[in-house]
Amino acid sequence: MTKYLETTGKTEELAIAAALAQLGLERDDVSVEVLARAKTGFLGIGSAPAKVRVSYEVPDPAPTPVPEKKAVEAPQAAPAAEKQPEPATTKEPEPQQSEPVSAPAQRSEASAAAPKKSRRSRSRRAPREEQPKAERTPEQGQQPVPAAPAEPAPDRTEQITAFLTGLMEHLEVQATPVIRLDEQGTYEVELVGENLGALIGRRGETLDAIQQLTNYAVNHGQSRRVRIHVDCEHYRAKREESLQRLARKTADKAVKYRRNMMLEPMNAYERHVIHAELQEYHPNISTYSTGTEPNRRIVVAYNR
């Protein structure tokens, strides 16, 4: 399911960075919507911080089994109700036999005998109640020890290989996936073969579709998600270099003409490259995304 988080900051980038720090996610894992632009005002009067809304995906919680608890609690109440009338039947015949002798004397004897029986019953029940407590405490302490299972990397590697191999067979393309796990836990997949330009498509649209299908097929039904990057003929590296040049060129135009510049629609990965390249490029330049997928664009803003 999708959740939202609204944060504020002096600039749009600071507000987005604050949201990413709270969520522990990266820029391409979320969608950002600018609710209010930052206003400097005049001499500090009328200034207002920037406000953004960050949306991110969260797995649905697993339902807890409720009917099992009701089945356990029902039989426990029955024996308690059956044991209560037993002491009442034993106490009733004693006062009936002693009534003709003297009623006030019997009441005093009954009142004197009552606390003795309660003390004896409490002293006998006390050790019985303490024994199960001593036995349960080590069991409760041992439960969290075997928790926190870790998913091994070979399981995901086999799933990625099996899915991409079957997909290449359906596409009738001779390509072999070569998988590498980097230090951040991301699976870098390189499709190796000859004449694989059809797998890239126009501006990498086909390659992006293959990457999205692979992420969905591997992470579907898993409690812990992994990130998978699919590349072909080193297209990602070449595209990243061209996007960096485009970002610097657009920033120079924004500074020269002192106005905002809007780029063409891009996917989440390409927008992340633009944001990272212009993060510290010029003190008067900031970037933010606008629009909805698949027509989401980056605006290179000039801050006077």
Salt bridges, closest charged atoms under 4 A:
GLU6 OE1 - LYS51 NZ 3.43
GLU6 OE2 - ARG53 NH2 2.98
GLU12 OE2 - ARG37 NE 2.38
GLU13 OE1 - ARG27 NH1 3.25
GLU13 OE2 - HIS275 ND1 3.86
GLU26 OE1 - ARG227 NH1 2.37
ASP28 OD2 - ARG227 NH2 2.78
GLU151 OE1 - ARG156 NH2 2.29
GLU188 OE2 - HIS229 ND1 3.52
GLU205 OE2 - ARG202 NH1 3.67
ASP208 OD1 - ARG236 NH1 2.80
GLU264 OE1 - ARG203 NH1 2.93
GLU264 OE2 - ARG239 NH2 3.91
GLU270 OE2 - ARG239 NE 3.02
GLU277 OE2 - ARG248 NH1 2.81
GLU293 OE2 - ARG271 NH2 2.86
